[in-house]
Amino acid sequence: MIEGIQLKGDYVYFGISDKQSSDKACIYSIPKSAF
C-alpha cells in the first residue's frame, strides 16, 4: 500500500508501509526518467 508520494527534483519518492509489520517501512526513490 502506497502511503505517500513525494516529488523532489528529478526523483519520485514512494513511502510504503507494511501493515502486517508496523515496524517495517520502505522508501523507494525512482528517477522521473523511468516513467
Stockholm file with secondary structure:
# STOCKHOLM 1.0

chainA/1-35         MIEGIQLKGDYVYFGISDKQSSDKACIYSIPKSAF
#=GR chainA/1-35 SS CEEEEEEETTEEEEEEECTTCTTCEEEEEEEGGGC
#=GC SS_cons        CEEEEEEETTEEEEEEECTTCTTCEEEEEEEGGGC
//
